[in-house]
Amino acid sequence: MSENRIKNILEEIEGLITEIADPRFSRLDRISVEEILKIINDEDSKVADTVKDEIT
């Protein structure tokens, strides 16, 4: 793969909203496993409602 192609791919990725750092998770390396699991669970709980909103 050419260096130019790699650069283009990286630029595309940088623009994706899914690749933007979320400040809510900036402390993951400094909090307990329990707190991390609560964050994961809270985020996971949003999925079903979001999908439901999109399909109705």
PDB file with one MODEL, atoms N, CA, C and O in Angstrom:
MODEL        1
ATOM      1  N   MET A   1       0.854  -1.163   0.000  1.00  0.00           N
ATOM      2  CA  MET A   1       0.000   0.000   0.000  1.00  0.00           C
ATOM      3  C   MET A   1       0.905   1.233   0.000  1.00  0.00           C
ATOM      4  O   MET A   1       1.881   1.309   0.747  1.00  0.00           O
ATOM      5  N   SER A   2       0.562   2.180  -0.843  1.00  0.00           N
ATOM      6  CA  SER A   2       1.394   3.374  -0.967  1.00  0.00           C
ATOM      7  C   SER A   2       1.261   4.274   0.265  1.00  0.00           C
ATOM      8  O   SER A   2       0.270   4.235   0.995  1.00  0.00           O
ATOM      9  N   GLU A   3       2.278   5.064   0.457  1.00  0.00           N
ATOM     10  CA  GLU A   3       2.274   5.998   1.587  1.00  0.00           C
ATOM     11  C   GLU A   3       1.132   7.006   1.451  1.00  0.00           C
ATOM     12  O   GLU A   3       0.525   7.399   2.447  1.00  0.00           O
ATOM     13  N   ASN A   4       0.846   7.419   0.228  1.00  0.00           N
ATOM     14  CA  ASN A   4      -0.247   8.363  -0.018  1.00  0.00           C
ATOM     15  C   ASN A   4      -1.592   7.743   0.344  1.00  0.00           C
ATOM     16  O   ASN A   4      -2.446   8.410   0.928  1.00  0.00           O
ATOM     17  N   ARG A   5      -1.786   6.467  -0.001  1.00  0.00           N
ATOM     18  CA  ARG A   5      -3.041   5.776   0.318  1.00  0.00           C
ATOM     19  C   ARG A   5      -3.215   5.657   1.834  1.00  0.00           C
ATOM     20  O   ARG A   5      -4.309   5.863   2.358  1.00  0.00           O
ATOM     21  N   ILE A   6      -2.147   5.330   2.518  1.00  0.00           N
ATOM     22  CA  ILE A   6      -2.196   5.229   3.981  1.00  0.00           C
ATOM     23  C   ILE A   6      -2.574   6.581   4.580  1.00  0.00           C
ATOM     24  O   ILE A   6      -3.397   6.652   5.493  1.00  0.00           O
ATOM     25  N   LYS A   7      -1.972   7.652   4.066  1.00  0.00           N
ATOM     26  CA  LYS A   7      -2.287   8.997   4.550  1.00  0.00           C
ATOM     27  C   LYS A   7      -3.765   9.308   4.336  1.00  0.00           C
ATOM     28  O   LYS A   7      -4.416   9.860   5.223  1.00  0.00           O
ATOM     29  N   ASN A   8      -4.299   8.959   3.165  1.00  0.00           N
ATOM     30  CA  ASN A   8      -5.716   9.205   2.878  1.00  0.00           C
ATOM     31  C   ASN A   8      -6.626   8.431   3.825  1.00  0.00           C
ATOM     32  O   ASN A   8      -7.631   8.964   4.296  1.00  0.00           O
ATOM     33  N   ILE A   9      -6.284   7.193   4.103  1.00  0.00           N
ATOM     34  CA  ILE A   9      -7.086   6.370   5.015  1.00  0.00           C
ATOM     35  C   ILE A   9      -7.074   6.975   6.417  1.00  0.00           C
ATOM     36  O   ILE A   9      -8.119   7.069   7.061  1.00  0.00           O
ATOM     37  N   LEU A  10      -5.908   7.381   6.886  1.00  0.00           N
ATOM     38  CA  LEU A  10      -5.809   7.983   8.219  1.00  0.00           C
ATOM     39  C   LEU A  10      -6.607   9.281   8.306  1.00  0.00           C
ATOM     40  O   LEU A  10      -7.222   9.562   9.335  1.00  0.00           O
ATOM     41  N   GLU A  11      -6.602  10.067   7.244  1.00  0.00           N
ATOM     42  CA  GLU A  11      -7.396  11.300   7.230  1.00  0.00           C
ATOM     43  C   GLU A  11      -8.888  10.988   7.285  1.00  0.00           C
ATOM     44  O   GLU A  11      -9.647  11.685   7.959  1.00  0.00           O
ATOM     45  N   GLU A  12      -9.311   9.937   6.575  1.00  0.00           N
ATOM     46  CA  GLU A  12     -10.718   9.524   6.623  1.00  0.00           C
ATOM     47  C   GLU A  12     -11.108   9.100   8.036  1.00  0.00           C
ATOM     48  O   GLU A  12     -12.164   9.487   8.536  1.00  0.00           O
ATOM     49  N   ILE A  13     -10.263   8.312   8.670  1.00  0.00           N
ATOM     50  CA  ILE A  13     -10.539   7.811  10.016  1.00  0.00           C
ATOM     51  C   ILE A  13     -10.634   8.965  11.010  1.00  0.00           C
ATOM     52  O   ILE A  13     -11.504   8.963  11.881  1.00  0.00           O
ATOM     53  N   GLU A  14      -9.747   9.945  10.882  1.00  0.00           N
ATOM     54  CA  GLU A  14      -9.761  11.087  11.802  1.00  0.00           C
ATOM     55  C   GLU A  14     -11.083  11.837  11.754  1.00  0.00           C
ATOM     56  O   GLU A  14     -11.483  12.447  12.745  1.00  0.00           O
ATOM     57  N   GLY A  15     -11.763  11.799  10.620  1.00  0.00           N
ATOM     58  CA  GLY A  15     -13.015  12.517  10.476  1.00  0.00           C
ATOM     59  C   GLY A  15     -14.234  11.771  10.977  1.00  0.00           C
ATOM     60  O   GLY A  15     -15.319  12.347  11.059  1.00  0.00           O
ATOM     61  N   LEU A  16     -14.078  10.507  11.313  1.00  0.00           N
ATOM     62  CA  LEU A  16     -15.215   9.713  11.774  1.00  0.00           C
ATOM     63  C   LEU A  16     -15.570  10.070  13.209  1.00  0.00           C
ATOM     64  O   LEU A  16     -14.697  10.166  14.072  1.00  0.00           O
ATOM     65  N   ILE A  17     -16.847  10.262  13.450  1.00  0.00           N
ATOM     66  CA  ILE A  17     -17.292  10.609  14.807  1.00  0.00           C
ATOM     67  C   ILE A  17     -16.970   9.483  15.799  1.00  0.00           C
ATOM     68  O   ILE A  17     -16.763   9.735  16.986  1.00  0.00           O
ATOM     69  N   THR A  18     -16.930   8.250  15.307  1.00  0.00           N
ATOM     70  CA  THR A  18     -16.632   7.123  16.194  1.00  0.00           C
ATOM     71  C   THR A  18     -15.182   7.112  16.651  1.00  0.00           C
ATOM     72  O   THR A  18     -14.836   6.396  17.590  1.00  0.00           O
ATOM     73  N   GLU A  19     -14.340   7.889  16.006  1.00  0.00           N
ATOM     74  CA  GLU A  19     -12.921   7.906  16.355  1.00  0.00           C
ATOM     75  C   GLU A  19     -12.528   9.140  17.151  1.00  0.00           C
ATOM     76  O   GLU A  19     -11.351   9.335  17.454  1.00  0.00           O
ATOM     77  N   ILE A  20     -13.496   9.971  17.490  1.00  0.00           N
ATOM     78  CA  ILE A  20     -13.217  11.171  18.269  1.00  0.00           C
ATOM     79  C   ILE A  20     -13.149  10.795  19.752  1.00  0.00           C
ATOM     80  O   ILE A  20     -14.012  10.084  20.266  1.00  0.00           O
ATOM     81  N   ALA A  21     -12.119  11.282  20.417  1.00  0.00           N
ATOM     82  CA  ALA A  21     -11.978  11.001  21.851  1.00  0.00           C
ATOM     83  C   ALA A  21     -13.124  11.641  22.621  1.00  0.00           C
ATOM     84  O   ALA A  21     -13.433  12.819  22.439  1.00  0.00           O
ATOM     85  N   ASP A  22     -13.740  10.859  23.470  1.00  0.00           N
ATOM     86  CA  ASP A  22     -14.855  11.345  24.277  1.00  0.00           C
ATOM     87  C   ASP A  22     -14.316  11.736  25.649  1.00  0.00           C
ATOM     88  O   ASP A  22     -13.776  10.891  26.363  1.00  0.00           O
ATOM     89  N   PRO A  23     -14.456  12.995  26.023  1.00  0.00           N
ATOM     90  CA  PRO A  23     -13.895  13.445  27.304  1.00  0.00           C
ATOM     91  C   PRO A  23     -14.463  12.721  28.521  1.00  0.00           C
ATOM     92  O   PRO A  23     -13.840  12.710  29.583  1.00  0.00           O
ATOM     93  N   ARG A  24     -15.648  12.114  28.374  1.00  0.00           N
ATOM     94  CA  ARG A  24     -16.218  11.378  29.511  1.00  0.00           C
ATOM     95  C   ARG A  24     -15.360  10.180  29.888  1.00  0.00           C
ATOM     96  O   ARG A  24     -15.451   9.671  31.005  1.00  0.00           O
ATOM     97  N   PHE A  25     -14.531   9.733  28.959  1.00  0.00           N
ATOM     98  CA  PHE A  25     -13.732   8.536  29.200  1.00  0.00           C
ATOM     99  C   PHE A  25     -12.239   8.836  29.330  1.00  0.00           C
ATOM    100  O   PHE A  25     -11.413   7.929  29.227  1.00  0.00           O
ATOM    101  N   SER A  26     -11.899  10.077  29.553  1.00  0.00           N
ATOM    102  CA  SER A  26     -10.489  10.470  29.606  1.00  0.00           C
ATOM    103  C   SER A  26      -9.768   9.965  30.854  1.00  0.00           C
ATOM    104  O   SER A  26      -8.538   9.976  30.900  1.00  0.00           O
ATOM    105  N   ARG A  27     -10.508   9.527  31.856  1.00  0.00           N
ATOM    106  CA  ARG A  27      -9.898   9.090  33.124  1.00  0.00           C
ATOM    107  C   ARG A  27      -9.879   7.572  33.285  1.00  0.00           C
ATOM    108  O   ARG A  27      -9.601   7.084  34.381  1.00  0.00           O
ATOM    109  N   LEU A  28     -10.162   6.823  32.247  1.00  0.00           N
ATOM    110  CA  LEU A  28     -10.269   5.369  32.390  1.00  0.00           C
ATOM    111  C   LEU A  28      -9.024   4.736  32.999  1.00  0.00           C
ATOM    112  O   LEU A  28      -9.119   3.720  33.688  1.00  0.00           O
ATOM    113  N   ASP A  29      -7.879   5.318  32.754  1.00  0.00           N
ATOM    114  CA  ASP A  29      -6.646   4.751  33.302  1.00  0.00           C
ATOM    115  C   ASP A  29      -6.437   5.088  34.778  1.00  0.00           C
ATOM    116  O   ASP A  29      -5.476   4.624  35.392  1.00  0.00           O
ATOM    117  N   ARG A  30      -7.339   5.897  35.348  1.00  0.00           N
ATOM    118  CA  ARG A  30      -7.173   6.313  36.740  1.00  0.00           C
ATOM    119  C   ARG A  30      -8.349   5.955  37.637  1.00  0.00           C
ATOM    120  O   ARG A  30      -8.403   6.385  38.790  1.00  0.00           O
ATOM    121  N   ILE A  31      -9.285   5.177  37.125  1.00  0.00           N
ATOM    122  CA  ILE A  31     -10.443   4.808  37.944  1.00  0.00           C
ATOM    123  C   ILE A  31     -10.475   3.299  38.147  1.00  0.00           C
ATOM    124  O   ILE A  31      -9.772   2.548  37.471  1.00  0.00           O
ATOM    125  N   SER A  32     -11.296   2.878  39.081  1.00  0.00           N
ATOM    126  CA  SER A  32     -11.355   1.458  39.434  1.00  0.00           C
ATOM    127  C   SER A  32     -12.070   0.644  38.354  1.00  0.00           C
ATOM    128  O   SER A  32     -12.800   1.181  37.520  1.00  0.00           O
ATOM    129  N   VAL A  33     -11.839  -0.646  38.399  1.00  0.00           N
ATOM    130  CA  VAL A  33     -12.513  -1.559  37.477  1.00  0.00           C
ATOM    131  C   VAL A  33     -14.023  -1.450  37.656  1.00  0.00           C
ATOM    132  O   VAL A  33     -14.767  -1.471  36.676  1.00  0.00           O
ATOM    133  N   GLU A  34     -14.474  -1.336  38.891  1.00  0.00           N
ATOM    134  CA  GLU A  34     -15.910  -1.210  39.149  1.00  0.00           C
ATOM    135  C   GLU A  34     -16.486   0.027  38.454  1.00  0.00           C
ATOM    136  O   GLU A  34     -17.555  -0.039  37.847  1.00  0.00           O
ATOM    137  N   GLU A  35     -15.781   1.141  38.543  1.00  0.00           N
ATOM    138  CA  GLU A  35     -16.253   2.362  37.886  1.00  0.00           C
ATOM    139  C   GLU A  35     -16.264   2.205  36.366  1.00  0.00           C
ATOM    140  O   GLU A  35     -17.184   2.676  35.697  1.00  0.00           O
ATOM    141  N   ILE A  36     -15.248   1.547  35.827  1.00  0.00           N
ATOM    142  CA  ILE A  36     -15.196   1.300  34.382  1.00  0.00           C
ATOM    143  C   ILE A  36     -16.376   0.444  33.954  1.00  0.00           C
ATOM    144  O   ILE A  36     -17.014   0.723  32.939  1.00  0.00           O
ATOM    145  N   LEU A  37     -16.668  -0.595  34.721  1.00  0.00           N
ATOM    146  CA  LEU A  37     -17.796  -1.470  34.381  1.00  0.00           C
ATOM    147  C   LEU A  37     -19.123  -0.725  34.443  1.00  0.00           C
ATOM    148  O   LEU A  37     -20.016  -0.978  33.634  1.00  0.00           O
ATOM    149  N   LYS A  38     -19.255   0.186  35.390  1.00  0.00           N
ATOM    150  CA  LYS A  38     -20.477   1.003  35.461  1.00  0.00           C
ATOM    151  C   LYS A  38     -20.608   1.886  34.222  1.00  0.00           C
ATOM    152  O   LYS A  38     -21.699   2.030  33.671  1.00  0.00           O
ATOM    153  N   ILE A  39     -19.502   2.470  33.791  1.00  0.00           N
ATOM    154  CA  ILE A  39     -19.516   3.305  32.586  1.00  0.00           C
ATOM    155  C   ILE A  39     -19.912   2.469  31.374  1.00  0.00           C
ATOM    156  O   ILE A  39     -20.754   2.885  30.578  1.00  0.00           O
ATOM    157  N   ILE A  40     -19.308   1.293  31.233  1.00  0.00           N
ATOM    158  CA  ILE A  40     -19.632   0.408  30.111  1.00  0.00           C
ATOM    159  C   ILE A  40     -21.103   0.034  30.149  1.00  0.00           C
ATOM    160  O   ILE A  40     -21.787   0.084  29.126  1.00  0.00           O
ATOM    161  N   ASN A  41     -21.591  -0.339  31.319  1.00  0.00           N
ATOM    162  CA  ASN A  41     -22.989  -0.737  31.460  1.00  0.00           C
ATOM    163  C   ASN A  41     -23.930   0.421  31.126  1.00  0.00           C
ATOM    164  O   ASN A  41     -24.935   0.227  30.442  1.00  0.00           O
ATOM    165  N   ASP A  42     -23.608   1.613  31.603  1.00  0.00           N
ATOM    166  CA  ASP A  42     -24.436   2.788  31.296  1.00  0.00           C
ATOM    167  C   ASP A  42     -24.478   3.053  29.795  1.00  0.00           C
ATOM    168  O   ASP A  42     -25.538   3.352  29.245  1.00  0.00           O
ATOM    169  N   GLU A  43     -23.339   2.946  29.138  1.00  0.00           N
ATOM    170  CA  GLU A  43     -23.296   3.173  27.689  1.00  0.00           C
ATOM    171  C   GLU A  43     -24.054   2.076  26.945  1.00  0.00           C
ATOM    172  O   GLU A  43     -24.797   2.361  26.006  1.00  0.00           O
ATOM    173  N   ASP A  44     -23.869   0.830  27.361  1.00  0.00           N
ATOM    174  CA  ASP A  44     -24.575  -0.286  26.717  1.00  0.00           C
ATOM    175  C   ASP A  44     -26.083  -0.148  26.851  1.00  0.00           C
ATOM    176  O   ASP A  44     -26.826  -0.533  25.949  1.00  0.00           O
ATOM    177  N   SER A  45     -26.536   0.396  27.970  1.00  0.00           N
ATOM    178  CA  SER A  45     -27.980   0.513  28.191  1.00  0.00           C
ATOM    179  C   SER A  45     -28.633   1.501  27.227  1.00  0.00           C
ATOM    180  O   SER A  45     -29.853   1.483  27.057  1.00  0.00           O
ATOM    181  N   LYS A  46     -27.850   2.347  26.607  1.00  0.00           N
ATOM    182  CA  LYS A  46     -28.382   3.327  25.652  1.00  0.00           C
ATOM    183  C   LYS A  46     -28.637   2.727  24.267  1.00  0.00           C
ATOM    184  O   LYS A  46     -29.375   3.305  23.469  1.00  0.00           O
ATOM    185  N   VAL A  47     -28.041   1.590  23.983  1.00  0.00           N
ATOM    186  CA  VAL A  47     -28.094   1.020  22.639  1.00  0.00           C
ATOM    187  C   VAL A  47     -29.508   0.647  22.226  1.00  0.00           C
ATOM    188  O   VAL A  47     -29.953   1.036  21.147  1.00  0.00           O
ATOM    189  N   ALA A  48     -30.216  -0.089  23.050  1.00  0.00           N
ATOM    190  CA  ALA A  48     -31.554  -0.565  22.673  1.00  0.00           C
ATOM    191  C   ALA A  48     -32.498   0.590  22.357  1.00  0.00           C
ATOM    192  O   ALA A  48     -33.225   0.540  21.365  1.00  0.00           O
ATOM    193  N   ASP A  49     -32.492   1.619  23.180  1.00  0.00           N
ATOM    194  CA  ASP A  49     -33.364   2.769  22.927  1.00  0.00           C
ATOM    195  C   ASP A  49     -32.977   3.496  21.644  1.00  0.00           C
ATOM    196  O   ASP A  49     -33.844   3.944  20.893  1.00  0.00           O
ATOM    197  N   THR A  50     -31.691   3.610  21.398  1.00  0.00           N
ATOM    198  CA  THR A  50     -31.229   4.283  20.184  1.00  0.00           C
ATOM    199  C   THR A  50     -31.650   3.508  18.946  1.00  0.00           C
ATOM    200  O   THR A  50     -32.124   4.098  17.975  1.00  0.00           O
ATOM    201  N   VAL A  51     -31.481   2.197  18.973  1.00  0.00           N
ATOM    202  CA  VAL A  51     -31.894   1.365  17.841  1.00  0.00           C
ATOM    203  C   VAL A  51     -33.402   1.461  17.652  1.00  0.00           C
ATOM    204  O   VAL A  51     -33.883   1.604  16.528  1.00  0.00           O
ATOM    205  N   LYS A  52     -34.137   1.384  18.736  1.00  0.00           N
ATOM    206  CA  LYS A  52     -35.600   1.482  18.665  1.00  0.00           C
ATOM    207  C   LYS A  52     -36.022   2.795  18.014  1.00  0.00           C
ATOM    208  O   LYS A  52     -36.909   2.809  17.161  1.00  0.00           O
ATOM    209  N   ASP A  53     -35.395   3.891  18.411  1.00  0.00           N
ATOM    210  CA  ASP A  53     -35.716   5.198  17.830  1.00  0.00           C
ATOM    211  C   ASP A  53     -35.450   5.226  16.328  1.00  0.00           C
ATOM    212  O   ASP A  53     -36.182   5.876  15.580  1.00  0.00           O
ATOM    213  N   GLU A  54     -34.424   4.536  15.888  1.00  0.00           N
ATOM    214  CA  GLU A  54     -34.068   4.533  14.471  1.00  0.00           C
ATOM    215  C   GLU A  54     -35.009   3.679  13.628  1.00  0.00           C
ATOM    216  O   GLU A  54     -35.226   3.978  12.453  1.00  0.00           O
ATOM    217  N   ILE A  55     -35.567   2.627  14.208  1.00  0.00           N
ATOM    218  CA  ILE A  55     -36.404   1.724  13.405  1.00  0.00           C
ATOM    219  C   ILE A  55     -37.889   2.013  13.518  1.00  0.00           C
ATOM    220  O   ILE A  55     -38.691   1.377  12.834  1.00  0.00           O
ATOM    221  N   THR A  56     -38.273   2.955  14.363  1.00  0.00           N
ATOM    222  CA  THR A  56     -39.702   3.282  14.470  1.00  0.00           C
ATOM    223  C   THR A  56     -39.996   4.640  13.882  1.00  0.00           C
ATOM    224  O   THR A  56     -41.147   5.078  13.885  1.00  0.00           O
TER     225      THR A  56
ENDMDL
END
